[in-house]
Amino acid sequence: MIHNNINLAWFFIRDLSRNLGGSDTKIVNLTQKHIRGRLAEALIVLLDHYGYEDDGTTLKIYMSREDLANLSNMTTSNAIRTLSSFVNEKILVVDGRRIKVINEPILRKISKFG
């Protein structure tokens, strides 16, 4: 089918290229960013996928610190310390598994330059 339809073949080539580029970016983010950047990246990914609750600041997903650490490719203790530093810098407010993003532009900046 692909052999006989050049447009279908090009569709799959483009789609696979986009997926490969996205995977490459994720690997670089998880291996070369500093801890702050990795955690910020994980929070931005959660924000972009799940969004905010009705209050406009609380993430719609609740995660344990261990799950957040795993998502960020770090130890749980590093995730807890980094979350605490974000709280002290007034970027986040953390209440159990609930995370409120107080300063999204700064969080995105940390994620980008992390």
Residue frames as qw, qx, qy, qz and C-alpha x, y, z in Angstrom:
[[0.000, 0.886, 0.464, 0.000, 0.00, 0.00, 0.00],
 [0.278, -0.830, 0.123, 0.468, 2.79, 2.43, 0.93],
 [0.478, -0.150, 0.608, 0.616, 4.78, 1.33, -2.11],
 [0.250, 0.509, 0.673, 0.475, 1.92, 2.31, -4.42],
 [0.105, -0.916, -0.344, -0.176, 0.91, 5.57, -2.69],
 [0.507, 0.312, -0.226, 0.771, 3.66, 8.20, -2.49],
 [0.266, -0.630, 0.042, -0.729, 1.49, 10.61, -0.47],
 [0.854, -0.480, -0.126, -0.158, 0.89, 7.96, 2.18],
 [0.828, 0.036, -0.217, 0.515, 4.60, 7.19, 2.30],
 [0.232, 0.476, -0.159, 0.833, 5.45, 10.88, 2.78],
 [0.563, -0.644, -0.078, -0.512, 2.81, 11.16, 5.50],
 [0.911, -0.370, -0.140, 0.115, 4.48, 8.37, 7.48],
 [0.661, 0.236, -0.176, 0.690, 7.97, 9.75, 6.89],
 [0.051, -0.603, 0.092, -0.791, 6.94, 13.19, 8.22],
 [0.724, -0.577, -0.088, -0.368, 5.06, 11.71, 11.17],
 [0.915, -0.188, -0.177, 0.311, 7.93, 9.44, 12.17],
 [0.471, 0.397, -0.166, 0.770, 10.39, 12.34, 11.82],
 [0.313, -0.661, 0.053, -0.680, 8.31, 14.51, 14.15],
 [0.871, -0.462, -0.100, -0.132, 8.05, 11.70, 16.69],
 [0.834, 0.049, -0.189, 0.516, 11.78, 11.04, 16.54],
 [0.210, 0.541, -0.142, 0.802, 12.56, 14.74, 17.01],
 [0.559, -0.638, 0.006, -0.529, 10.24, 14.91, 20.02],
 [0.939, -0.293, -0.140, 0.113, 11.84, 11.82, 21.54],
 [0.652, 0.286, -0.199, 0.673, 15.31, 13.25, 21.01],
 [0.099, -0.638, 0.117, -0.755, 14.31, 16.47, 22.77],
 [0.775, -0.550, -0.049, -0.307, 12.86, 14.53, 25.71],
 [0.912, -0.081, -0.186, 0.357, 16.04, 12.48, 26.09],
 [0.400, 0.436, -0.191, 0.783, 18.20, 15.60, 26.05],
 [0.378, -0.657, 0.035, -0.651, 15.94, 17.27, 28.62],
 [0.876, -0.454, -0.060, -0.149, 16.10, 14.29, 30.97],
 [0.899, -0.066, -0.080, 0.425, 19.83, 13.77, 30.71],
 [0.523, 0.285, -0.039, 0.802, 21.45, 17.16, 30.21],
 [0.218, -0.757, -0.093, -0.609, 19.31, 19.69, 32.08],
 [0.057, 0.266, -0.681, 0.680, 20.04, 20.57, 35.66],
 [0.082, -0.326, -0.898, 0.283, 17.68, 19.29, 38.35],
 [0.193, 0.482, 0.320, -0.793, 15.68, 22.53, 38.48],
 [0.341, 0.337, -0.459, -0.748, 15.17, 22.47, 34.72],
 [0.243, -0.053, -0.948, -0.199, 14.08, 18.84, 34.70],
 [0.006, 0.431, 0.780, -0.453, 11.51, 19.36, 37.43],
 [0.251, 0.497, 0.058, -0.829, 10.23, 22.55, 35.80],
 [0.294, 0.204, -0.716, -0.599, 9.99, 20.69, 32.48],
 [0.142, -0.235, -0.961, 0.047, 7.97, 17.90, 34.12],
 [0.103, 0.521, 0.550, -0.645, 5.58, 20.42, 35.67],
 [0.282, 0.440, -0.258, -0.813, 5.16, 22.24, 32.34],
 [0.241, 0.030, -0.888, -0.390, 4.43, 18.93, 30.59],
 [0.055, -0.405, -0.864, 0.293, 1.78, 18.13, 33.21],
 [0.157, 0.541, 0.238, -0.791, 0.35, 21.62, 32.87],
 [0.277, 0.338, -0.509, -0.741, 0.22, 21.42, 29.08],
 [0.258, -0.074, -0.929, -0.255, -1.40, 17.96, 29.12],
 [0.236, -0.479, -0.820, 0.204, -3.83, 18.31, 32.04],
 [0.052, -0.653, -0.212, -0.725, -4.27, 22.06, 32.48],
 [0.035, -0.182, 0.528, -0.829, -5.51, 23.93, 35.51],
 [0.062, -0.512, -0.829, 0.214, -8.49, 23.36, 37.75],
 [0.037, 0.835, 0.479, 0.268, -11.23, 25.99, 37.86],
 [0.388, -0.838, -0.085, 0.375, -9.16, 28.24, 40.14],
 [0.505, 0.850, -0.102, 0.114, -6.67, 28.81, 37.30],
 [0.016, -0.790, 0.588, -0.173, -3.58, 27.92, 39.33],
 [0.642, -0.305, 0.683, -0.171, -3.90, 24.33, 40.61],
 [0.206, 0.287, -0.843, -0.406, -2.76, 21.54, 38.30],
 [0.796, -0.053, -0.122, -0.590, -5.59, 19.15, 37.43],
 [0.858, 0.063, -0.505, 0.068, -3.43, 16.14, 38.20],
 [0.537, -0.738, 0.346, -0.217, -2.24, 15.16, 41.66],
 [0.805, 0.330, -0.462, 0.170, 1.07, 13.33, 41.85],
 [0.777, -0.585, -0.015, 0.231, 3.18, 11.96, 44.65],
 [0.087, -0.881, 0.413, 0.214, 6.64, 13.37, 45.01],
 [0.585, -0.231, 0.738, 0.246, 8.03, 9.98, 44.03],
 [0.609, 0.560, 0.541, 0.149, 6.05, 9.98, 40.77],
 [0.201, 0.976, -0.035, -0.071, 7.14, 13.54, 40.05],
 [0.359, -0.685, 0.584, 0.245, 10.75, 12.55, 40.72],
 [0.649, 0.076, 0.717, 0.243, 10.47, 9.58, 38.37],
 [0.487, 0.798, 0.350, 0.061, 8.96, 11.77, 35.68],
 [0.068, 0.973, -0.221, -0.027, 11.89, 14.18, 36.12],
 [0.853, 0.284, -0.330, 0.288, 14.56, 11.45, 36.21],
 [0.072, 0.585, -0.516, 0.621, 15.78, 12.33, 39.71],
 [0.316, -0.153, -0.857, 0.377, 15.69, 10.97, 43.22],
 [0.312, -0.750, -0.562, -0.156, 12.69, 11.66, 45.42],
 [0.476, -0.631, -0.214, 0.574, 14.81, 13.64, 47.86],
 [0.279, -0.083, 0.292, 0.911, 16.09, 15.90, 45.05],
 [0.106, -0.533, -0.608, -0.579, 12.53, 16.43, 43.82],
 [0.419, -0.758, -0.477, 0.151, 11.39, 17.39, 47.32],
 [0.438, -0.472, -0.016, 0.765, 14.30, 19.84, 47.77],
 [0.167, 0.120, 0.452, 0.868, 13.70, 21.38, 44.34],
 [0.223, -0.677, -0.617, -0.335, 9.95, 21.71, 44.98],
 [0.455, -0.712, -0.334, 0.417, 10.79, 23.42, 48.26],
 [0.345, -0.265, 0.171, 0.884, 13.10, 25.86, 46.51],
 [0.008, -0.398, -0.576, -0.714, 10.35, 26.65, 43.98],
 [0.364, -0.755, -0.545, -0.017, 8.00, 27.29, 46.92],
 [0.471, -0.574, -0.136, 0.656, 10.56, 29.56, 48.62],
 [0.219, -0.085, 0.364, 0.901, 10.99, 31.49, 45.37],
 [0.402, 0.465, 0.391, -0.685, 7.20, 31.88, 45.18],
 [0.251, 0.225, -0.707, -0.622, 6.94, 29.98, 41.89],
 [0.532, -0.230, -0.771, -0.264, 4.72, 27.22, 43.34],
 [0.501, -0.366, 0.464, -0.632, 2.54, 26.48, 46.32],
 [0.489, 0.066, -0.864, -0.101, 2.52, 22.82, 47.33],
 [0.579, -0.266, 0.410, -0.653, -0.20, 21.33, 49.53],
 [0.778, -0.019, 0.614, -0.128, 0.21, 17.56, 49.74],
 [0.559, 0.159, 0.681, 0.444, -0.23, 16.28, 46.20],
 [0.289, 0.886, 0.362, 0.030, -1.76, 19.54, 45.00],
 [0.496, -0.169, 0.165, 0.835, 0.53, 21.92, 43.16],
 [0.212, 0.916, 0.300, -0.158, -0.44, 25.51, 42.45],
 [0.592, 0.227, 0.187, 0.750, 1.59, 27.36, 39.85],
 [0.144, -0.829, -0.261, 0.472, 1.96, 30.94, 41.06],
 [0.067, 0.787, -0.321, -0.522, 4.47, 32.18, 38.48],
 [0.872, 0.321, 0.366, 0.053, 4.11, 30.22, 35.23],
 [0.497, 0.841, -0.192, 0.093, 6.41, 32.47, 33.13],
 [0.189, -0.733, 0.641, -0.128, 9.31, 31.90, 35.55],
 [0.782, -0.106, 0.607, -0.089, 8.60, 28.16, 35.62],
 [0.794, 0.580, 0.175, 0.053, 8.68, 28.08, 31.80],
 [0.224, 0.884, -0.396, 0.112, 11.92, 30.09, 31.83],
 [0.479, -0.527, 0.694, -0.104, 13.54, 27.61, 34.23],
 [0.851, 0.201, 0.483, -0.050, 12.29, 24.76, 32.05],
 [0.647, 0.761, -0.013, 0.048, 13.68, 26.34, 28.90],
 [0.260, 0.807, -0.463, 0.258, 17.10, 27.31, 30.20],
 [0.835, -0.493, 0.111, -0.217, 17.30, 24.66, 32.92]]
